[in-house]
Amino acid sequence: MLAFLAGCMAPDRIAYGPTVAARANIEGFSDIRIYADTSRQFPDARAWLPIPRHKEINYLVLSGGGAGGAFGVGALKAWSDKGERPEFDIVSGVSTGALIAPYAFLGPGYDEVLVELYTSGVAKELVDADFLPKALLGASLLKQGPLRAMVERHLTRDILAKIAAEHRKGRRLLVLTSNLDSQRAVIWNMGAIADSGRPDALKLFQDIIIASASVPGLFPAVLIKAKSGGREFAEMHSDGGSSSQILTIPEGWMADAETGAWSKGRRLNMYIIVNNALMPEFVMTTNNMFVVMARASSSLIKAQTRSALLATYVYAQKNGIRFRVASIDTQIPYDMTDPFNTNYMRAAYNLGYAKMASGSLWKDRPLFTDNPAAAQPAERWQ
């Protein structure tokens, strides 16, 4: 009955099929997106690949992880404070990483904005739950309004102009969403969108960030207007983490044996910050439907991320890419009923900061502890 009523409450959408979907584009924009599973070359390599300015290309990868994004923010802040943080030629973001990515792309001057967003407690504003059973029958448990208001307040036309300027210098900002209709991961060229000069560029930029950060069921999906063969319709996009928790090298490239070295004549340094714990975390699981679903989802995300890291590592070894990965390696107490708990976010931030400051953040291969002692809750990061 609940499933039937939920279907009745869903808003009407213009129907379209797979053939139309495969040819869809965003009207007025060109070369701003590509499916991650395609093996063909990017439509315009000049718009997608960085223009090398030095002997090395630095690539920052920011994963999903919700409130765990505070870990990555702490690592970035400590990196800046040490005076060793490079100017990244490419920055990619997925889910909470998509929220961080524009500021990480613009550099240390925006560290304080990120620290404010992830440690001050303002993230609690995102929790505006609908009352049951309305929430169960609607698009999501939480409303989109607070998340959209936060994104629109911080990602302004001024920020867009600065990203566009960096894009023209040859730097690249990429964000991943999941096209729920097509079940495909979409890579968006955010710098190209910012540099398009179109009046609707800011709205599209914000919609993509919101979509990438909209965890299915927690936040509603985002409808993005598209056009194909003269037909207009709306694609449904949601959390990029549904497709992959990290955006490193497009999977189509890694799977294509004909694709040559990704970075010819330049050394590519890839820094991957996983805003989540990938080691086993022991918790006595309550025999409750929602708790069991949440634990199973957590296990799935860990396995998915490990597999993606392993594939990236193998590709990196084959192509001479310098591989560095960091993740939350200490179990921090977390309550799934309080997804943006300030104490948790501050603890994750402090952990990321301390690890970077001490020089113990990076690993050169995707190995994660299975030592039970290392997986115990650590109060020192509180």
C-alpha positions in Angstrom: 0.0 0.0 0.0 2.9 2.4 0.9 4.6 1.7 -2.4 1.3 2.2 -4.3 0.6 5.5 -2.6 4.2 6.7 -3.1 3.8 6.1 -6.8 0.6 8.1 -6.8 2.3 11.1 -5.1 5.2 11.2 -7.5 5.1 14.3 -9.8 4.4 13.8 -13.5 7.4 13.8 -15.8 7.6 13.9 -19.6 8.3 10.3 -20.7 11.3 9.5 -22.9 13.2 6.4 -23.9 16.8 5.1 -24.0 17.5 6.2 -27.6 16.5 9.7 -26.8 18.4 9.6 -23.5 21.6 8.5 -25.3 21.6 11.6 -27.5 20.5 14.1 -24.8 22.3 17.3 -24.2 21.9 20.5 -22.1 20.6 23.1 -24.5 23.0 26.0 -25.0 26.0 24.2 -23.6 28.6 22.1 -25.3 31.3 19.7 -24.1 30.2 19.9 -20.5 29.5 16.3 -19.6 30.4 12.7 -20.6 29.4 9.3 -19.3 32.0 7.7 -17.1 31.6 4.3 -18.8 32.4 5.5 -22.3 35.7 4.4 -23.8 35.9 7.0 -26.6 37.9 10.2 -26.3 36.5 13.3 -24.7 34.6 15.4 -27.2 37.1 18.2 -26.9 40.3 17.2 -25.1 41.3 20.9 -24.8 38.3 21.6 -22.7 38.5 18.5 -20.5 42.2 17.7 -20.0 44.4 20.1 -18.0 46.9 22.2 -19.9 50.3 21.3 -18.3 52.1 24.3 -16.8 54.8 22.3 -14.9 56.6 19.0 -15.2 54.0 17.4 -12.8 50.2 17.4 -12.9 48.5 17.3 -9.5 45.0 15.7 -9.3 42.9 15.9 -6.1 40.1 13.4 -5.7 37.4 14.1 -3.0 35.1 11.2 -2.2 31.6 10.9 -0.8 31.0 10.4 2.9 28.3 12.9 4.1 29.4 14.5 7.4 32.8 12.6 6.9 33.7 15.4 4.5 35.0 17.2 7.5 37.9 14.7 7.4 39.0 16.0 4.0 38.5 19.6 5.1 40.8 19.0 8.0 43.4 17.4 5.8 43.3 20.3 3.3 43.5 22.9 6.0 46.6 21.3 7.6 48.1 20.9 4.1 47.7 24.6 3.6 49.1 25.4 7.1 52.2 23.4 6.4 52.8 25.4 3.2 53.1 22.3 1.1 49.7 22.1 -0.6 50.1 22.2 -4.4 47.9 24.1 -6.8 45.8 21.3 -8.2 45.5 21.0 -12.0 42.4 18.8 -11.6 40.0 18.5 -8.7 37.1 16.0 -8.8 34.3 15.7 -6.3 31.6 13.2 -5.5 28.7 13.8 -3.1 30.1 15.7 -0.1 33.3 15.9 -2.1 31.3 17.8 -4.7 30.4 20.4 -2.0 34.1 20.7 -1.1 35.6 20.6 -4.6 34.9 24.2 -5.8 36.6 25.7 -2.8 39.5 23.2 -2.9 39.9 24.1 -6.5 40.1 27.8 -5.8 42.8 27.2 -3.2 43.8 27.8 0.5 42.1 31.2 0.5 38.8 29.4 0.8 39.8 27.0 3.6 38.0 29.0 6.3 34.8 28.8 4.3 35.1 25.0 4.4 36.0 24.9 8.1 32.9 27.0 8.8 30.6 24.7 6.8 31.9 21.5 8.3 32.7 22.3 11.9 30.6 25.2 13.1 27.4 23.3 13.3 25.6 25.0 10.4 25.3 21.6 8.7 22.6 20.9 11.3 20.4 23.2 9.2 20.2 20.5 6.6 18.2 18.3 8.9 14.6 19.4 8.3 12.7 16.2 8.4 9.1 15.8 7.2 6.8 14.1 9.6 5.9 10.4 9.0 4.1 9.0 7.2 4.5 12.0 4.8 8.2 11.5 4.5 7.8 7.8 3.7 5.4 8.7 0.9 7.3 11.6 -0.5 10.5 12.0 -2.5 12.8 11.9 0.5 13.1 11.9 4.3 14.7 15.4 4.3 13.6 18.5 2.3 15.9 19.9 -0.4 15.3 23.5 0.6 18.0 23.8 3.3 20.6 22.1 1.1 19.7 24.3 -1.8 19.7 27.5 0.3 23.2 26.6 1.6 24.6 25.9 -1.9 23.0 29.1 -3.4 24.3 31.2 -0.4 27.9 30.1 -1.0 28.3 29.2 -4.7 27.7 32.7 -6.1 28.3 34.4 -9.4 31.6 35.7 -8.0 32.7 32.1 -7.2 31.6 31.0 -10.6 33.6 33.8 -12.3 36.7 32.7 -10.4 36.3 29.1 -11.4 35.8 30.2 -15.0 39.1 32.2 -14.8 41.0 29.1 -13.5 39.4 26.9 -16.2 40.8 29.3 -18.9 44.2 28.8 -17.4 43.9 25.1 -18.1 42.8 23.8 -14.7 39.8 21.4 -14.5 37.0 21.0 -12.0 34.9 17.8 -12.4 31.8 16.5 -10.5 30.0 13.2 -10.7 26.3 12.6 -10.6 24.2 9.5 -11.2 21.6 9.7 -13.9 18.9 7.5 -12.3 16.9 7.2 -15.5 19.8 5.7 -17.5 21.7 4.2 -14.5 24.9 5.8 -15.7 27.5 7.9 -14.0 27.8 11.4 -15.5 31.0 13.5 -15.3 30.4 17.2 -15.5 33.0 19.7 -16.6 32.2 22.4 -14.0 34.8 24.8 -15.3 33.4 24.7 -18.8 29.9 25.4 -17.4 31.3 28.4 -15.4 33.1 29.7 -18.5 30.1 29.3 -20.8 29.0 32.9 -20.2 25.4 31.8 -20.2 22.9 33.4 -17.8 21.7 30.0 -16.7 25.2 28.7 -16.0 25.0 29.4 -12.2 21.7 27.6 -11.9 23.0 24.6 -13.7 26.3 24.6 -11.7 24.3 24.7 -8.4 21.9 22.0 -9.5 24.7 19.6 -10.3 26.4 20.2 -7.0 23.1 19.7 -5.2 22.3 16.5 -7.2 25.8 15.0 -6.5 25.3 15.6 -2.8 21.7 14.4 -2.6 22.0 10.9 -1.0 19.0 8.8 -2.3 16.2 8.6 0.1 17.7 11.3 2.4 17.5 14.2 -0.1 15.3 14.3 -3.2 16.8 13.8 -6.6 17.3 16.9 -8.9 15.6 17.3 -12.3 17.9 18.7 -14.9 16.4 20.0 -18.2 17.7 18.2 -21.3 17.0 18.1 -25.0 17.2 15.5 -27.7 16.0 15.5 -31.3 13.9 18.6 -30.6 12.3 17.1 -27.6 12.6 18.7 -24.1 12.4 16.6 -20.9 14.0 16.4 -17.5 16.6 13.9 -16.5 16.7 12.7 -12.9 20.1 13.1 -11.2 21.1 12.1 -7.7 24.1 11.3 -5.5 27.2 10.6 -7.5 28.2 8.1 -4.8 25.4 5.8 -6.1 27.7 5.2 -9.1 31.1 5.6 -7.5 32.4 7.1 -4.3 35.4 8.5 -6.2 36.0 10.0 -9.6 39.6 9.2 -10.6 40.1 8.0 -14.2 36.8 7.3 -16.1 36.1 3.6 -15.9 35.7 3.4 -19.7 39.3 4.6 -20.0 40.6 2.1 -17.5 38.8 -0.8 -19.3 39.9 0.2 -22.8 43.1 -1.6 -23.7 43.6 0.8 -26.6 43.8 3.8 -24.4 47.4 4.9 -24.0 49.1 6.5 -21.0 46.8 9.1 -19.5 49.5 11.6 -18.9 52.2 11.5 -21.6 55.4 13.5 -20.9 54.2 14.6 -17.5 54.1 12.9 -14.1 50.6 12.7 -12.7 50.3 12.8 -8.9 47.0 11.6 -7.8 45.9 12.4 -4.2 42.7 10.6 -3.2 40.9 11.7 0.0 38.2 9.2 1.1 35.8 10.9 3.5 34.8 7.6 5.0 36.2 4.7 6.9 37.2 1.7 4.8 38.4 -0.6 7.6 35.9 -2.9 9.4 33.9 -1.1 12.1 32.4 -3.4 14.7 29.0 -2.4 16.1 26.4 -4.6 17.6 23.6 -4.3 15.1 20.0 -3.9 16.3 17.5 -6.2 14.6 15.6 -3.3 13.1 14.7 -2.9 9.4 16.2 0.6 9.1 19.3 -0.2 11.1 20.0 -3.4 9.1 19.5 -1.6 5.8 21.9 1.2 7.0 24.6 -1.3 8.0 24.2 -3.2 4.8 24.5 0.0 2.8 27.6 1.0 4.8 29.2 -2.4 3.9 28.3 -2.0 0.3 29.8 1.5 0.1 33.1 0.3 1.7 33.3 -2.6 -0.7 32.5 -0.4 -3.7 35.1 2.2 -2.7 37.8 -0.4 -2.1 37.2 -1.9 -5.5 37.3 1.5 -7.2 40.6 2.3 -5.4 42.1 -1.1 -6.4 41.2 -0.5 -10.1 42.7 3.0 -9.9 45.8 1.6 -8.2 46.4 -1.0 -10.9 45.8 1.6 -13.6 48.2 4.0 -11.9 50.9 1.3 -11.6 50.6 0.5 -15.3 50.7 4.1 -16.4 53.3 5.5 -14.1 50.9 7.6 -12.0 52.0 8.5 -8.4 49.2 7.1 -6.2 48.4 8.5 -2.8 45.2 7.7 -0.7 43.9 8.7 2.7 40.8 7.6 4.6 39.4 7.7 8.0 41.3 4.9 9.8 40.0 5.4 13.3 36.4 4.5 14.4 34.6 7.7 15.4 31.2 7.2 17.1 28.4 8.0 14.7 24.6 8.0 15.1 22.8 7.4 11.8 19.7 9.2 13.2 21.8 12.4 13.5 23.6 12.4 10.2 25.2 15.9 10.6 26.2 15.7 14.2 28.6 18.5 15.0 30.7 16.5 17.4 31.2 13.8 14.8 32.2 16.4 12.2 34.6 18.1 14.5 36.2 14.8 15.4 36.6 13.8 11.7 38.1 17.3 11.0 40.5 17.0 13.9 41.6 13.5 12.7 42.2 14.7 9.1 44.1 17.7 10.4 46.3 15.7 12.8 47.1 13.0 10.2 48.2 15.6 7.6 50.1 17.7 10.2 52.0 14.7 11.4 52.8 13.4 7.9 50.9 10.1 8.5 47.9 10.8 6.2 48.9 9.2 2.9 49.3 5.6 1.9 50.9 4.6 -1.4 48.5 1.6 -1.9 44.9 0.7 -1.1 45.5 -1.4 2.0 43.2 -0.9 5.0 43.6 -2.3 8.5 41.8 -5.3 9.8 43.4 -5.0 13.2 40.5 -5.1 15.7 42.4 -2.8 18.1 42.7 -0.1 15.4 38.9 -0.3 14.8 37.9 0.6 18.3 36.2 4.0 19.0 38.9 6.6 19.7 37.8 9.4 22.1 41.0 11.4 21.5 39.6 12.9 18.3 36.5 14.3 20.1 
